[in-house]
Amino acid sequence: MRTLSLIWQYFVQYSKVRLAYRGDFLTSVITTMFGAVAGIAAVYLIFHRAPLIHGWSFDEILFLYGFGLLPLSLFNLLSINLYFFSEVYIVQGKFDRVLLRPVHTLVQILFEQFRIEALGDTALGLAVLWATAPKVGIALDLRFWLLAIVFTVLGATLYLAIFLSLTAVSFWMEDRVGIIPPIYNMMAFGRYPLDIYGTPIKLMLSWVIPFGFAGFYPVAYLLGKEGMLLFAWLLPVVTACFLALAVLVWNRGVRNYSSTGS
Amino acid sequence: MPPVVEVENLVKDFRTFDRREGVWGAIQDLYSRRYRNFRAVDNVSFSIGQGEMVGYIGPNGAGKSTSIKMLTGILVPSSGRIAANGFSPWRERTRYARTIGVVFGQRTQLWWDIGVVESFRLLQKIYEIPQAEYEHRLSKFDEVLELKRYLHTPVRKLSLGERMRCDVAAALLHNPPLLFLDEPTIGLDIVAKESIRTFLKEVNRENGTTMLLTTHDLSDIEELCHRLMIIDHGRVLYDGGLPELKRMLWEESTLKVDLRDRDQAAQLAVFSMEGVGVERVDELSYRLRFRREEVQPAELIRRIVNEVQVLDLTMEEQPIEEVVRRIYTGEALHDDAHGTPENARP
């Protein structure tokens, strides 16, 4: 409870910061929206000619894309500090201050800053869902929204867990190679029907870096695709495993920081 | 009363490796590294009682920051024991963090883009300070620090002096019984320094807050601290009061004598035979140099007043900077670095 109210307080304060720079904020909102619309346009251009791709209609792909925006935008809302973590917290030494506060380090890192513009993607995702649901035969009833919320939270948590583990690596070494950007780009792969990829990529998106669980599998289940019930049930399991791994790696990283001071 | 901070045989080793030059060197570094151990803090022990204000000084790279980081729970010691406020700082870091305040002169803990008061409000949430207590403390702080004038200004627009006042206030909002200050007056003008010192003294007097501060400005120590610890190469060289330190290191004292008239010079010259150096400053004033272990100042002054007609006598104090410079450059104290120096606390 206390943590929740603290997170809310962080959110309110951070919103004030962003609104203090109105021009900057508006530009950012517009570019984010533009990016999302361009994404949908790309889906349209690539897929609208083909009637069925591996059993998926164009509307279903669009629905998948729209639904995928929900966990993605929630993740984007919270992940902003992870991008600058190595630079700001480790290199500039801001992590010292994090360690001096009586709040878990992860809470501080995840909730001290927000990418508020990401909420624009949430709105766009909802609009796409609303527009495509009738065409793919999905009723937007209470059951749907409850499942949507569960899938969104689990999906976003899974994204966060994966990137937290990767970010925690900077406790041991500077990421000069840059493993995070390519993996960030891979997130998009999980938001199309996995059947369009070859087996290696499909296996990787399911079991190695399971972005498929944050986008593809839950939607395939919602659309009533065959054999997807199992995968829908696996989502909380996979998320829990990756979250446990992330917290473990993170805590070890903090301990390493505490013994080396760098 | 048990001590607030107790440190026993504290050691911190860092492992570094020499990076080889060039691309080929970087590749070699990947599979074989020449590691070196660097001991930043070397077997330090001390204890601090409730309400003490202790200065922790030493040249750059002496191990001050490393010590502070271990005391605040940021760094884990390589060996040794710390108990502070009844906690082991790094083992019980989060619970311990509630009971301490930390000020870094070089880095603000406030949020850069929002008004100061918003940062305070966040801290209020973080430390769960009741509203009434929070308001009471803020208006109390305002009396000395005059915070109200810039409470709504974003931190990035504050001058360094204003920012430091806010930072010190921020560290004390939750009324911690123990406060660490790492160079709190660095880069400040004299007015800001005074204001912060006055504030710290008042907090210490009213709440009995224990404080440990590092500084390069020795007037901080003179004004605030009854006790100072000098650390160099990771070792405590001195732990005791400032006057005792001065007495210990002033090997030579000087006494300035102003004569009533020229004829008294001959009378004064007599003293040069008794282990006192007599130096002429101008026609009527002379400077006498002597070693305290050979000549007692009181005795010397009594005899001069009896035998010579003088207008004025002044004992000239050696500035503390000079004392400390001699320690840092290794002219003093370093010989008995392992043992406890004379005059030091038990």
Interface residues (C-beta under 8 A of the other chain):
Chain A: R2 S5 L6 Q9 Y10 Q13 K16 V17 A20 Y21 G93 K94 D96 R97 L99 L100 R101 P102 V103 H104 R255 S258 S259 T260 G261
Chain B: F14 R15 T66 K69 T72 G73 I74 L75 V76 W90 R93 T94 R95 A97 R98 I100 V102 F104 R107 Q109 W111 D113 I114 E118 R121 L122 K125 I126 Y127 E128 P154
